[in-house]
Amino acid sequence: MIGLEKGFVRLIPYHAEWKRIFEHEKSCLQAAIGMYVLDIQHVGSTSVPQMVAKPIIDIAIAVRNFEEARACIRPIEDLGYEYRGENGIPRRHFFAKGNPRTHHIHMNEIDGQDWKEQILFRDYLTRNRQAAQKYAAIKKELARRYPTDRLSYTDGKGAFIKSVLQLARHEREKEQAG
């Protein structure tokens, strides 16, 4: 039900079990690094009900300070994760678990853009069925075109993700103003 070979793109239908798997991992992480953690959220496509997804659980962890969060690296590695540095996103600690991959951790400062955008995107897709269906269609087409090219698959989603984030920000601003 979860696990994807490195470098491959394979989408599967939504499984309600993903939420339970996330909750279990969240408990382990809280026990290991809870003193540094401000929030732990299930993000990515496995967190959006009825969304097709690569079978990898994405976990976002909010911390107060990027540098201080280095103290979390060893305890997270002790849970079976591999530390991958910032992995292309400044001020993000990134971890991967499993072979095949089962989990990714994105550890960001709570006021950082990456943290905010992951939550904003997930929440918008969860509320907006039409946007979620469009995203699913884009993902399926990209997975069909790039089954062994994760970078092209990810890059192909970029314009849609940016447009959804723009809509979500606008929606949030309207709610806050009204």
N, C-alpha and C positions, 0 to 999 in steps of 0.2 A: 504494500500500500504506500510506503514511502521508500525513497531511495532512487537515485539517478546516477548513472555512470558519468564520470567526468567528461566534459566536452560534448555530451549528447543533449538533444532537445527531444523530450517526450512529454506530451501532455496527457493527463488522465482526468476523468470526471471527478467532480467534487466528492469528498468523503467526509461525513460528519465526524469521523474518528480523528481527523486532523486536529480538531479543537482539543480533544482529550490528550493527544500526543503533545501538543503545545503546553497544556496545563501541567503535565508531568515534568516536562523539561524546565518549565518556569520554576517549579518547586525545587528542582535540583540546583538551578542557578541561584535562586534566592538563598538556599542553604549555603552555597559556596561563596557568594559575593554580595549578599544582601546589604551589608553595611555601606557599600559604594553605590547601590542602585536606587534611583529615584522612581523608576517605572520600568515594567517589562510588558511589551505588547506583541501580540501575534500580528504580523504584517505579511505583505505579499499575497499572491493569489490564493494560497491555501487558507487565508483568513477571510476570504470573501465568499459567503454562502452561494453555492451553485456555480462557482467559477471553475472552469478547467484550469489545471495548473501542472507545472512540473512538480513531481512528488517530493518536494523539499520544503521543510518547515522553516520559514523565515521568522526570526525573532529579533525584535528591536529592543535594545536596552538603553535607557536614558541614564546618564551620569552627570554629575555637576561639572567635572573638569576632565578634559581629555588626558592630560598628563597624569593626574592622580589615578585615573582609571587603569594605568599600566599595572597597578597592583592586582588587577583582576586577571591578567593574562595567565599566570601560572595556575590559579585555581580553576579557570575555565579549561585550560589544557588538561588538567587532571580529570576532567569530566569526559575526555576523549576528543576534544576539539583541537584542530590545528590552527595556530595563529597565523594570519596572512597579512599582517600589517594594515596599512590604510587601504590597500587593494584598489587604488584608483580614486578614492573619495577622501579628500583631505579631512583630517581630524575625525576619522572613523576607525575604530578597531574592528577588524573583520575576522571572523572565525568560521571554519567549515568542519563538519563532523561526518564521519562515515565514509566507507568505500564499498558500495556506491554512496554518494552524498545523501544524507538524510536531513541535516539541519545547517542553517547559516545563521550567524549572529552578526548583527549590525549594531555596534555600540557607539553611541553619539552623545554629545553634550545636549542636555534637554532644551537649550535655546538655539540649537543648531538647525540649519536648514534641512539637512538630510532627515533628522528625527521628525521634524514638523511635516515634511512632505510625505513621508511614509504613512503617517497617521491620516493626514488629509486625503491622500489618494485612496487608501483603504476605505475610509468612512464615506467618501463620495460614491465609490462604486457599490458599497453596501446599500446606500440609500437610493441610488439611481439605477434601476434595472436596465434601462435602455443603454446607458453608458457601459454597464457591465457586459451586456450582450455584444456591443460593438467591440469592446476590448477582447472578449473571448474569440470573436471572429478574426480579429487581427492576429492574435496569438496563434490560432490554428493555422492560418495561412503562412505565417512566418515559420512555424514548426514544420510545416510541409516543405517549405522552400529550403530551410536550413537545419536539417535533422542532425548534422554533425558540426554545426558552426554556432556555438552559443553566443559569440560576440555579435555576429550579424543578426541573430534572433533578438538579442537585447537592444541593439542599436535600432532595429526596425520598429520597436515599440516606443522609441523616444518621443516622436512628434505627438503621438496620441497622449502619452503620459503628460507632456507639457501642456497640452490643451485642456486636459482634465484638471490639472492643478490650477490652471488659470480660472476655469469655471468654478472650481471649489473655493478658491480665494475670494472670487467675486461674490459667491453665495454667502460665504462667511461674513464678508464686509457688510452685505445687505442686512443680514441677521443682527449684527452688532449695532448697526445704525438705526434699525427699526425696532 
